Amino acid sequence: MTPRISGTTKILGVMGYPVTYSLSPVMHNRALEHLGLDYVYVPLPVPMEQFSVAIRGLFACESIMGFNLTIPHKQEILPYLVDMTPLARTVGAVNTVKRSEKGWVGTNTDVDGFIYPLQSSKLQLQKAVILGSGGAAKAVIVGCQKLGIQNITAVGRSLDKLEILGQQFNIHICPWAQLDQALENIDLLVNCTPVGMDNQSPLTPGQIAQLPPTTIVYDLLYTPRPTPLLHMAETRGLTTIDGLQMLLYQGALAFTYWLGVEAPIAVMAEALAIPHKS
Ligand code: NAP
């Protein structure tokens, strides 16, 4: 087989710490190959203390055209950007950057990636609880507001961060210790923390039992599959959505942002082994 990488190959990637679990390389490389583009997509593991030097170093390397950002870097990137889209500015977090003449520019494709699997929901969603207060939680809050959800509560372990979120988005906040009260009469629960990758669940079995029977339980994680949270919710007969749908749609939007072409979304879905309705 002819090697795909040559002297002209350009580079995309995903920067985070850790990134070993990420399925973005599989999804994007399949799409790049399908369209015959002279690009590769690689993992870029960067610990927080090396972030500044990595961002500058990646810009110095002219074949690096853009990358995704994941935990814990979606907010750290903001001071390093020369520009960002209005949506990214509203969210206050960036998950996709691309090279411009003057430096990195960014956008946020998590918002619409999050919304996509919920658009087919026939239910009128009115009350949502978001677990977490990081970059993904901010995108999910903006996504919930775009969906017209009126009553949104962010639940987290840092009161300082929650207070900033409450003011920024005009939503309710709740410390983790009072989660039981926040779960009353909800329509949508979204886990935006990494709790689940370690085989823990952010909700106890008792809290799952307390959810209304029409609750949609949405976990941004996709490893393990199902996550402990979704496993318990499925066992209770609740509607569940895992992070692979969001990964697909945020990835397709990032692909178009970098390359200016329509993403081959069916090919990307096939790479993730998930169904896709065109
Ligand atoms: P982040 O900015 O670092 O935020 C992580 C959040 O989780 C913070 O609020 C953090 O609380 C909280 N947290 C961490 N460990 C916790 C624990 N043991 N108990 C309670 N809360 C805890 O990361 P992010 O970018 O928002 O990403 C969050 C997760 O979503 C990641 O696992 C990421 O892979 C996933 N994600 C998936 C997709 C997708 O397409 N499927 C898209 C975006 C994100 P503190 O602030 O108190 O530390």
py3Dmol code that shows the C-alpha trace and the ligand (Angstrom):
import py3Dmol

protein = """\
ATOM      1  CA  MET A   1       0.000   0.000   0.000  1.00  0.00           C
ATOM      2  CA  THR A   2       1.307   3.497  -0.845  1.00  0.00           C
ATOM      3  CA  PRO A   3       2.064   5.430   2.354  1.00  0.00           C
ATOM      4  CA  ARG A   4      -0.451   8.233   2.812  1.00  0.00           C
ATOM      5  CA  ILE A   5       2.045  10.503   4.590  1.00  0.00           C
ATOM      6  CA  SER A   6       4.458  12.422   2.350  1.00  0.00           C
ATOM      7  CA  GLY A   7       6.519  15.608   2.475  1.00  0.00           C
ATOM      8  CA  THR A   8       3.417  17.707   1.797  1.00  0.00           C
ATOM      9  CA  THR A   9       1.074  16.143   4.369  1.00  0.00           C
ATOM     10  CA  LYS A  10      -0.643  18.592   6.705  1.00  0.00           C
ATOM     11  CA  ILE A  11      -1.567  17.867  10.318  1.00  0.00           C
ATOM     12  CA  LEU A  12      -4.742  18.184  12.398  1.00  0.00           C
ATOM     13  CA  GLY A  13      -5.206  16.750  15.868  1.00  0.00           C
ATOM     14  CA  VAL A  14      -6.776  16.702  19.309  1.00  0.00           C
ATOM     15  CA  MET A  15      -5.020  18.334  22.242  1.00  0.00           C
ATOM     16  CA  GLY A  16      -5.975  17.254  25.747  1.00  0.00           C
ATOM     17  CA  TYR A  17      -4.677  15.389  28.762  1.00  0.00           C
ATOM     18  CA  PRO A  18      -5.306  12.524  28.632  1.00  0.00           C
ATOM     19  CA  VAL A  19      -6.262  11.879  24.968  1.00  0.00           C
ATOM     20  CA  THR A  20      -5.575   8.160  24.706  1.00  0.00           C
ATOM     21  CA  TYR A  21      -9.318   7.392  25.009  1.00  0.00           C
ATOM     22  CA  SER A  22     -10.283   9.723  22.142  1.00  0.00           C
ATOM     23  CA  LEU A  23     -12.011   8.338  19.050  1.00  0.00           C
ATOM     24  CA  SER A  24     -11.497  11.603  17.130  1.00  0.00           C
ATOM     25  CA  PRO A  25      -8.364  10.301  15.330  1.00  0.00           C
ATOM     26  CA  VAL A  26     -10.244   7.248  14.022  1.00  0.00           C
ATOM     27  CA  MET A  27     -13.215   9.343  12.902  1.00  0.00           C
ATOM     28  CA  HIS A  28     -11.251  12.155  11.240  1.00  0.00           C
ATOM     29  CA  ASN A  29      -8.627   9.978   9.551  1.00  0.00           C
ATOM     30  CA  ARG A  30     -11.386   7.886   7.964  1.00  0.00           C
ATOM     31  CA  ALA A  31     -13.016  11.074   6.646  1.00  0.00           C
ATOM     32  CA  LEU A  32      -9.701  12.531   5.363  1.00  0.00           C
ATOM     33  CA  GLU A  33      -8.859   9.285   3.579  1.00  0.00           C
ATOM     34  CA  HIS A  34     -12.350   9.052   2.113  1.00  0.00           C
ATOM     35  CA  LEU A  35     -12.000  12.500   0.529  1.00  0.00           C
ATOM     36  CA  GLY A  36      -8.375  11.847  -0.543  1.00  0.00           C
ATOM     37  CA  LEU A  37      -7.084  14.867   1.398  1.00  0.00           C
ATOM     38  CA  ASP A  38      -3.357  15.136   2.137  1.00  0.00           C
ATOM     39  CA  TYR A  39      -3.879  15.465   5.898  1.00  0.00           C
ATOM     40  CA  VAL A  40      -3.515  13.303   8.999  1.00  0.00           C
ATOM     41  CA  TYR A  41      -5.198  13.733  12.393  1.00  0.00           C
ATOM     42  CA  VAL A  42      -3.102  12.850  15.447  1.00  0.00           C
ATOM     43  CA  PRO A  43      -3.421  12.803  19.253  1.00  0.00           C
ATOM     44  CA  LEU A  44      -1.618  15.731  20.931  1.00  0.00           C
ATOM     45  CA  PRO A  45      -1.284  14.906  24.654  1.00  0.00           C
ATOM     46  CA  VAL A  46      -0.237  18.110  26.451  1.00  0.00           C
ATOM     47  CA  PRO A  47      -0.188  18.415  30.266  1.00  0.00           C
ATOM     48  CA  MET A  48      -1.485  21.703  31.651  1.00  0.00           C
ATOM     49  CA  GLU A  49       1.962  22.970  32.687  1.00  0.00           C
ATOM     50  CA  GLN A  50       3.217  22.604  29.079  1.00  0.00           C
ATOM     51  CA  PHE A  51       0.159  24.209  27.481  1.00  0.00           C
ATOM     52  CA  SER A  52       1.637  27.624  26.774  1.00  0.00           C
ATOM     53  CA  VAL A  53       4.796  26.300  25.162  1.00  0.00           C
ATOM     54  CA  ALA A  54       2.800  23.722  23.165  1.00  0.00           C
ATOM     55  CA  ILE A  55       0.396  26.285  21.698  1.00  0.00           C
ATOM     56  CA  ARG A  56       3.247  28.505  20.531  1.00  0.00           C
ATOM     57  CA  GLY A  57       5.285  25.534  19.301  1.00  0.00           C
ATOM     58  CA  LEU A  58       2.408  24.136  17.257  1.00  0.00           C
ATOM     59  CA  PHE A  59       1.963  27.496  15.535  1.00  0.00           C
ATOM     60  CA  ALA A  60       5.681  27.566  14.708  1.00  0.00           C
ATOM     61  CA  CYS A  61       5.258  24.258  12.847  1.00  0.00           C
ATOM     62  CA  GLU A  62       3.671  25.338   9.553  1.00  0.00           C
ATOM     63  CA  SER A  63       2.185  21.951   8.640  1.00  0.00           C
ATOM     64  CA  ILE A  64      -0.102  22.017  11.701  1.00  0.00           C
ATOM     65  CA  MET A  65      -3.322  23.521  10.372  1.00  0.00           C
ATOM     66  CA  GLY A  66      -5.639  23.178  13.362  1.00  0.00           C
ATOM     67  CA  PHE A  67      -6.740  21.007  16.237  1.00  0.00           C
ATOM     68  CA  ASN A  68      -9.500  20.176  18.656  1.00  0.00           C
ATOM     69  CA  LEU A  69      -9.189  20.908  22.359  1.00  0.00           C
ATOM     70  CA  THR A  70     -10.535  18.638  25.025  1.00  0.00           C
ATOM     71  CA  ILE A  71     -10.310  18.247  28.794  1.00  0.00           C
ATOM     72  CA  PRO A  72      -8.708  20.278  30.430  1.00  0.00           C
ATOM     73  CA  HIS A  73      -7.823  22.908  27.783  1.00  0.00           C
ATOM     74  CA  LYS A  74     -11.061  24.358  26.328  1.00  0.00           C
ATOM     75  CA  GLN A  75     -10.924  27.500  28.455  1.00  0.00           C
ATOM     76  CA  GLU A  76      -7.131  27.773  28.799  1.00  0.00           C
ATOM     77  CA  ILE A  77      -6.831  28.429  25.068  1.00  0.00           C
ATOM     78  CA  LEU A  78      -8.787  31.722  25.079  1.00  0.00           C
ATOM     79  CA  PRO A  79      -5.858  34.128  25.809  1.00  0.00           C
ATOM     80  CA  TYR A  80      -3.802  32.535  23.009  1.00  0.00           C
ATOM     81  CA  LEU A  81      -6.327  33.190  20.223  1.00  0.00           C
ATOM     82  CA  VAL A  82      -6.156  36.158  17.849  1.00  0.00           C
ATOM     83  CA  ASP A  83      -9.889  35.847  17.122  1.00  0.00           C
ATOM     84  CA  MET A  84     -12.901  33.642  17.816  1.00  0.00           C
ATOM     85  CA  THR A  85     -16.447  33.223  16.505  1.00  0.00           C
ATOM     86  CA  PRO A  86     -19.329  35.004  18.293  1.00  0.00           C
ATOM     87  CA  LEU A  87     -20.607  31.601  19.483  1.00  0.00           C
ATOM     88  CA  ALA A  88     -17.244  30.761  21.084  1.00  0.00           C
ATOM     89  CA  ARG A  89     -17.255  34.186  22.729  1.00  0.00           C
ATOM     90  CA  THR A  90     -20.752  33.541  24.148  1.00  0.00           C
ATOM     91  CA  VAL A  91     -19.722  30.138  25.492  1.00  0.00           C
ATOM     92  CA  GLY A  92     -16.354  31.275  26.823  1.00  0.00           C
ATOM     93  CA  ALA A  93     -14.741  28.024  25.672  1.00  0.00           C
ATOM     94  CA  VAL A  94     -13.223  26.838  22.397  1.00  0.00           C
ATOM     95  CA  ASN A  95     -12.960  23.237  21.190  1.00  0.00           C
ATOM     96  CA  THR A  96     -11.630  23.861  17.663  1.00  0.00           C
ATOM     97  CA  VAL A  97      -8.842  26.138  16.435  1.00  0.00           C
ATOM     98  CA  LYS A  98      -7.348  26.744  13.015  1.00  0.00           C
ATOM     99  CA  ARG A  99      -4.319  28.540  11.685  1.00  0.00           C
ATOM    100  CA  SER A 100      -4.632  32.089  10.355  1.00  0.00           C
ATOM    101  CA  GLU A 101      -1.855  34.383   9.196  1.00  0.00           C
ATOM    102  CA  LYS A 102      -1.669  36.125  12.566  1.00  0.00           C
ATOM    103  CA  GLY A 103      -2.206  33.177  14.908  1.00  0.00           C
ATOM    104  CA  TRP A 104      -4.786  30.606  16.042  1.00  0.00           C
ATOM    105  CA  VAL A 105      -8.474  31.449  15.624  1.00  0.00           C
ATOM    106  CA  GLY A 106     -11.182  29.439  17.353  1.00  0.00           C
ATOM    107  CA  THR A 107     -14.779  28.325  17.409  1.00  0.00           C
ATOM    108  CA  ASN A 108     -17.029  26.104  19.485  1.00  0.00           C
ATOM    109  CA  THR A 109     -18.648  23.157  17.707  1.00  0.00           C
ATOM    110  CA  ASP A 110     -19.690  21.461  20.977  1.00  0.00           C
ATOM    111  CA  VAL A 111     -22.867  23.560  21.223  1.00  0.00           C
ATOM    112  CA  ASP A 112     -24.413  22.310  17.983  1.00  0.00           C
ATOM    113  CA  GLY A 113     -22.847  18.871  18.424  1.00  0.00           C
ATOM    114  CA  PHE A 114     -24.642  18.584  21.765  1.00  0.00           C
ATOM    115  CA  ILE A 115     -27.972  19.774  20.362  1.00  0.00           C
ATOM    116  CA  TYR A 116     -28.065  17.482  17.345  1.00  0.00           C
ATOM    117  CA  PRO A 117     -29.215  14.216  18.998  1.00  0.00           C
ATOM    118  CA  LEU A 118     -31.866  16.117  20.970  1.00  0.00           C
ATOM    119  CA  GLN A 119     -33.448  17.756  17.943  1.00  0.00           C
ATOM    120  CA  SER A 120     -35.413  14.634  17.100  1.00  0.00           C
ATOM    121  CA  SER A 121     -36.817  14.546  20.648  1.00  0.00           C
ATOM    122  CA  LYS A 122     -40.554  15.181  20.463  1.00  0.00           C
ATOM    123  CA  LEU A 123     -40.627  16.160  24.130  1.00  0.00           C
ATOM    124  CA  GLN A 124     -40.880  19.781  25.152  1.00  0.00           C
ATOM    125  CA  LEU A 125     -37.843  20.107  27.404  1.00  0.00           C
ATOM    126  CA  GLN A 126     -38.323  22.620  30.209  1.00  0.00           C
ATOM    127  CA  LYS A 127     -36.008  21.714  33.054  1.00  0.00           C
ATOM    128  CA  ALA A 128     -32.376  20.585  32.718  1.00  0.00           C
ATOM    129  CA  VAL A 129     -29.625  19.734  35.191  1.00  0.00           C
ATOM    130  CA  ILE A 130     -26.031  19.999  33.986  1.00  0.00           C
ATOM    131  CA  LEU A 131     -23.319  18.199  35.996  1.00  0.00           C
ATOM    132  CA  GLY A 132     -19.989  20.067  35.850  1.00  0.00           C
ATOM    133  CA  SER A 133     -18.788  23.621  35.395  1.00  0.00           C
ATOM    134  CA  GLY A 134     -15.974  23.281  32.842  1.00  0.00           C
ATOM    135  CA  GLY A 135     -15.684  24.039  29.135  1.00  0.00           C
ATOM    136  CA  ALA A 136     -18.102  21.337  27.987  1.00  0.00           C
ATOM    137  CA  ALA A 137     -20.690  22.354  30.614  1.00  0.00           C
ATOM    138  CA  LYS A 138     -20.633  25.915  29.256  1.00  0.00           C
ATOM    139  CA  ALA A 139     -21.292  24.683  25.695  1.00  0.00           C
ATOM    140  CA  VAL A 140     -24.116  22.459  26.958  1.00  0.00           C
ATOM    141  CA  ILE A 141     -25.711  25.367  28.854  1.00  0.00           C
ATOM    142  CA  VAL A 142     -25.669  27.490  25.676  1.00  0.00           C
ATOM    143  CA  GLY A 143     -27.060  24.486  23.771  1.00  0.00           C
ATOM    144  CA  CYS A 144     -29.908  24.110  26.295  1.00  0.00           C
ATOM    145  CA  GLN A 145     -30.672  27.831  25.957  1.00  0.00           C
ATOM    146  CA  LYS A 146     -30.715  27.462  22.153  1.00  0.00           C
ATOM    147  CA  LEU A 147     -33.228  24.630  22.601  1.00  0.00           C
ATOM    148  CA  GLY A 148     -35.436  27.008  24.587  1.00  0.00           C
ATOM    149  CA  ILE A 149     -35.036  25.239  27.934  1.00  0.00           C
ATOM    150  CA  GLN A 150     -36.084  27.798  30.542  1.00  0.00           C
ATOM    151  CA  ASN A 151     -35.017  26.180  33.785  1.00  0.00           C
ATOM    152  CA  ILE A 152     -31.318  25.208  33.812  1.00  0.00           C
ATOM    153  CA  THR A 153     -29.282  24.267  36.902  1.00  0.00           C
ATOM    154  CA  ALA A 154     -25.526  23.708  36.916  1.00  0.00           C
ATOM    155  CA  VAL A 155     -24.293  21.331  39.614  1.00  0.00           C
ATOM    156  CA  GLY A 156     -20.604  21.252  40.596  1.00  0.00           C
ATOM    157  CA  ARG A 157     -18.061  20.897  43.334  1.00  0.00           C
ATOM    158  CA  SER A 158     -16.555  24.387  43.106  1.00  0.00           C
ATOM    159  CA  LEU A 159     -18.902  27.097  44.355  1.00  0.00           C
ATOM    160  CA  ASP A 160     -16.693  29.828  42.862  1.00  0.00           C
ATOM    161  CA  LYS A 161     -16.939  28.330  39.386  1.00  0.00           C
ATOM    162  CA  LEU A 162     -20.688  27.790  39.780  1.00  0.00           C
ATOM    163  CA  GLU A 163     -21.224  31.413  40.766  1.00  0.00           C
ATOM    164  CA  ILE A 164     -19.390  32.586  37.644  1.00  0.00           C
ATOM    165  CA  LEU A 165     -21.562  30.272  35.518  1.00  0.00           C
ATOM    166  CA  GLY A 166     -24.730  31.491  37.213  1.00  0.00           C
ATOM    167  CA  GLN A 167     -23.895  35.093  36.403  1.00  0.00           C
ATOM    168  CA  GLN A 168     -22.560  34.450  32.901  1.00  0.00           C
ATOM    169  CA  PHE A 169     -25.617  32.505  31.709  1.00  0.00           C
ATOM    170  CA  ASN A 170     -28.315  33.605  34.157  1.00  0.00           C
ATOM    171  CA  ILE A 171     -29.009  30.048  35.330  1.00  0.00           C
ATOM    172  CA  HIS A 172     -29.519  28.329  38.692  1.00  0.00           C
ATOM    173  CA  ILE A 173     -26.538  26.810  40.475  1.00  0.00           C
ATOM    174  CA  CYS A 174     -26.357  24.016  43.033  1.00  0.00           C
ATOM    175  CA  PRO A 175     -23.490  22.513  45.041  1.00  0.00           C
ATOM    176  CA  TRP A 176     -23.041  18.782  44.528  1.00  0.00           C
ATOM    177  CA  ALA A 177     -24.195  18.048  48.120  1.00  0.00           C
ATOM    178  CA  GLN A 178     -27.690  19.354  47.218  1.00  0.00           C
ATOM    179  CA  LEU A 179     -28.050  17.415  43.969  1.00  0.00           C
ATOM    180  CA  ASP A 180     -31.160  15.549  45.197  1.00  0.00           C
ATOM    181  CA  GLN A 181     -33.194  18.773  45.255  1.00  0.00           C
ATOM    182  CA  ALA A 182     -31.977  19.862  41.820  1.00  0.00           C
ATOM    183  CA  LEU A 183     -33.158  16.561  40.275  1.00  0.00           C
ATOM    184  CA  GLU A 184     -36.842  17.124  41.111  1.00  0.00           C
ATOM    185  CA  ASN A 185     -39.120  17.201  38.035  1.00  0.00           C
ATOM    186  CA  ILE A 186     -36.308  17.398  35.493  1.00  0.00           C
ATOM    187  CA  ASP A 187     -36.660  16.567  31.785  1.00  0.00           C
ATOM    188  CA  LEU A 188     -32.959  16.364  30.940  1.00  0.00           C
ATOM    189  CA  LEU A 189     -29.816  15.397  32.869  1.00  0.00           C
ATOM    190  CA  VAL A 190     -26.418  15.957  31.207  1.00  0.00           C
ATOM    191  CA  ASN A 191     -23.115  14.692  32.608  1.00  0.00           C
ATOM    192  CA  CYS A 192     -20.319  17.105  31.632  1.00  0.00           C
ATOM    193  CA  THR A 193     -17.726  15.708  34.051  1.00  0.00           C
ATOM    194  CA  PRO A 194     -15.205  12.909  33.434  1.00  0.00           C
ATOM    195  CA  VAL A 195     -16.880  10.861  36.190  1.00  0.00           C
ATOM    196  CA  GLY A 196     -17.736   7.592  34.492  1.00  0.00           C
ATOM    197  CA  MET A 197     -14.458   6.966  32.681  1.00  0.00           C
ATOM    198  CA  ASP A 198     -13.242   5.530  35.989  1.00  0.00           C
ATOM    199  CA  ASN A 199     -16.307   3.245  36.207  1.00  0.00           C
ATOM    200  CA  GLN A 200     -17.927   5.480  38.831  1.00  0.00           C
ATOM    201  CA  SER A 201     -21.340   7.071  38.337  1.00  0.00           C
ATOM    202  CA  PRO A 202     -21.986  10.757  39.078  1.00  0.00           C
ATOM    203  CA  LEU A 203     -25.472   9.768  40.348  1.00  0.00           C
ATOM    204  CA  THR A 204     -26.221   7.152  42.991  1.00  0.00           C
ATOM    205  CA  PRO A 205     -28.721   4.355  42.249  1.00  0.00           C
ATOM    206  CA  GLY A 206     -31.113   6.161  44.627  1.00  0.00           C
ATOM    207  CA  GLN A 207     -30.850   9.385  42.610  1.00  0.00           C
ATOM    208  CA  ILE A 208     -31.457   7.506  39.347  1.00  0.00           C
ATOM    209  CA  ALA A 209     -34.558   5.932  40.929  1.00  0.00           C
ATOM    210  CA  GLN A 210     -35.792   9.415  41.845  1.00  0.00           C
ATOM    211  CA  LEU A 211     -35.747  10.759  38.244  1.00  0.00           C
ATOM    212  CA  PRO A 212     -39.114  11.256  36.502  1.00  0.00           C
ATOM    213  CA  PRO A 213     -39.810   8.399  34.016  1.00  0.00           C
ATOM    214  CA  THR A 214     -39.622  10.763  31.020  1.00  0.00           C
ATOM    215  CA  THR A 215     -36.133  12.070  31.889  1.00  0.00           C
ATOM    216  CA  ILE A 216     -33.567  11.980  29.091  1.00  0.00           C
ATOM    217  CA  VAL A 217     -30.143  11.064  30.516  1.00  0.00           C
ATOM    218  CA  TYR A 218     -27.308  12.337  28.323  1.00  0.00           C
ATOM    219  CA  ASP A 219     -23.663  11.486  29.100  1.00  0.00           C
ATOM    220  CA  LEU A 220     -20.973  13.350  27.180  1.00  0.00           C
ATOM    221  CA  LEU A 221     -18.639  10.413  27.835  1.00  0.00           C
ATOM    222  CA  TYR A 222     -18.437   7.426  25.525  1.00  0.00           C
ATOM    223  CA  THR A 223     -15.849   5.276  27.336  1.00  0.00           C
ATOM    224  CA  PRO A 224     -16.822   2.777  28.680  1.00  0.00           C
ATOM    225  CA  ARG A 225     -19.894   2.171  26.591  1.00  0.00           C
ATOM    226  CA  PRO A 226     -22.416   2.308  28.160  1.00  0.00           C
ATOM    227  CA  THR A 227     -21.082   4.502  30.945  1.00  0.00           C
ATOM    228  CA  PRO A 228     -22.144   3.487  34.487  1.00  0.00           C
ATOM    229  CA  LEU A 229     -24.639   6.408  34.494  1.00  0.00           C
ATOM    230  CA  LEU A 230     -26.268   5.337  31.218  1.00  0.00           C
ATOM    231  CA  HIS A 231     -26.238   1.684  32.243  1.00  0.00           C
ATOM    232  CA  MET A 232     -28.273   2.508  35.365  1.00  0.00           C
ATOM    233  CA  ALA A 233     -30.592   4.829  33.440  1.00  0.00           C
ATOM    234  CA  GLU A 234     -31.193   2.201  30.717  1.00  0.00           C
ATOM    235  CA  THR A 235     -31.913  -0.425  33.370  1.00  0.00           C
ATOM    236  CA  ARG A 236     -34.561   1.919  34.765  1.00  0.00           C
ATOM    237  CA  GLY A 237     -36.055   2.281  31.269  1.00  0.00           C
ATOM    238  CA  LEU A 238     -35.090   5.930  30.770  1.00  0.00           C
ATOM    239  CA  THR A 239     -34.138   7.409  27.397  1.00  0.00           C
ATOM    240  CA  THR A 240     -30.362   7.706  27.112  1.00  0.00           C
ATOM    241  CA  ILE A 241     -27.917   9.421  24.750  1.00  0.00           C
ATOM    242  CA  ASP A 242     -24.166   8.816  24.880  1.00  0.00           C
ATOM    243  CA  GLY A 243     -21.258  11.028  23.854  1.00  0.00           C
ATOM    244  CA  LEU A 244     -20.637   9.382  20.484  1.00  0.00           C
ATOM    245  CA  GLN A 245     -23.468  11.268  18.734  1.00  0.00           C
ATOM    246  CA  MET A 246     -22.083  14.552  20.031  1.00  0.00           C
ATOM    247  CA  LEU A 247     -18.551  13.514  19.071  1.00  0.00           C
ATOM    248  CA  LEU A 248     -19.778  12.840  15.532  1.00  0.00           C
ATOM    249  CA  TYR A 249     -21.590  16.127  15.002  1.00  0.00           C
ATOM    250  CA  GLN A 250     -19.065  18.387  16.712  1.00  0.00           C
ATOM    251  CA  GLY A 251     -16.387  16.591  14.667  1.00  0.00           C
ATOM    252  CA  ALA A 252     -18.232  17.091  11.382  1.00  0.00           C
ATOM    253  CA  LEU A 253     -18.570  20.825  12.101  1.00  0.00           C
ATOM    254  CA  ALA A 254     -14.864  21.074  13.038  1.00  0.00           C
ATOM    255  CA  PHE A 255     -13.907  19.255   9.814  1.00  0.00           C
ATOM    256  CA  THR A 256     -15.767  21.844   7.745  1.00  0.00           C
ATOM    257  CA  TYR A 257     -14.295  24.713   9.800  1.00  0.00           C
ATOM    258  CA  TRP A 258     -10.747  23.494   9.049  1.00  0.00           C
ATOM    259  CA  LEU A 259     -11.114  22.349   5.474  1.00  0.00           C
ATOM    260  CA  GLY A 260     -14.020  24.335   4.024  1.00  0.00           C
ATOM    261  CA  VAL A 261     -15.673  21.185   2.641  1.00  0.00           C
ATOM    262  CA  GLU A 262     -18.734  19.245   3.729  1.00  0.00           C
ATOM    263  CA  ALA A 263     -17.760  16.474   6.157  1.00  0.00           C
ATOM    264  CA  PRO A 264     -18.550  12.898   4.995  1.00  0.00           C
ATOM    265  CA  ILE A 265     -20.673  12.332   8.061  1.00  0.00           C
ATOM    266  CA  ALA A 266     -21.910   8.843   7.120  1.00  0.00           C
ATOM    267  CA  VAL A 267     -18.281   7.707   6.767  1.00  0.00           C
ATOM    268  CA  MET A 268     -17.430   9.272  10.127  1.00  0.00           C
ATOM    269  CA  ALA A 269     -20.411   7.545  11.779  1.00  0.00           C
ATOM    270  CA  GLU A 270     -19.304   4.235  10.294  1.00  0.00           C
ATOM    271  CA  ALA A 271     -15.807   4.766  11.749  1.00  0.00           C
ATOM    272  CA  LEU A 272     -17.437   5.202  15.173  1.00  0.00           C
ATOM    273  CA  ALA A 273     -19.717   2.194  14.552  1.00  0.00           C
ATOM    274  CA  ILE A 274     -22.852   4.243  15.232  1.00  0.00           C
ATOM    275  CA  PRO A 275     -25.973   4.672  13.113  1.00  0.00           C
ATOM    276  CA  HIS A 276     -26.495   7.854  11.129  1.00  0.00           C
ATOM    277  CA  LYS A 277     -29.691   8.977   9.417  1.00  0.00           C
ATOM    278  CA  SER A 278     -28.962  11.317   6.490  1.00  0.00           C
TER     279      SER A 278
END
"""
ligand_1 = """\
48
NAP
P -13.050 20.600 32.007
O -13.159 21.946 31.427
O -11.748 20.193 32.608
O -14.219 20.440 33.100
C -14.399 19.237 33.824
C -15.506 19.428 34.844
O -15.711 18.185 35.516
C -15.158 20.469 35.909
O -16.324 21.156 36.274
C -14.667 19.598 37.064
O -14.846 20.178 38.335
C -15.608 18.417 36.941
N -15.061 17.233 37.586
C -13.884 16.620 37.326
N -13.737 15.549 38.121
C -14.837 15.511 38.921
C -15.256 14.667 39.989
N -14.519 13.608 40.371
N -16.444 14.911 40.591
C -17.205 15.971 40.207
N -16.855 16.830 39.209
C -15.678 16.597 38.594
O -13.386 19.461 30.922
P -14.448 19.583 29.720
O -13.734 19.990 28.516
O -15.605 20.359 30.218
O -14.866 18.037 29.497
C -15.667 17.342 30.437
C -15.912 15.919 29.913
O -16.797 15.956 28.772
C -14.621 15.231 29.434
O -14.579 13.923 29.942
C -14.732 15.251 27.919
O -14.100 14.148 27.319
C -16.255 15.193 27.722
N -16.665 15.786 26.424
C -17.187 14.971 25.454
C -17.574 15.534 24.240
C -18.140 14.676 23.144
O -18.121 15.069 21.977
N -18.683 13.521 23.452
C -17.440 16.898 24.011
C -16.932 17.694 25.024
C -16.533 17.116 26.241
P -13.768 21.191 38.942
O -13.871 22.426 38.092
O -14.193 21.367 40.329
O -12.430 20.516 38.765
"""
view = py3Dmol.view(width=600, height=400)
view.addModel(protein, "pdb")
view.setStyle({"model": 0}, {"cartoon": {"style": "trace"}})
view.addModel(ligand_1, "xyz")
view.setStyle({"model": 1}, {"stick": {}})
view.zoomTo()
view.show()
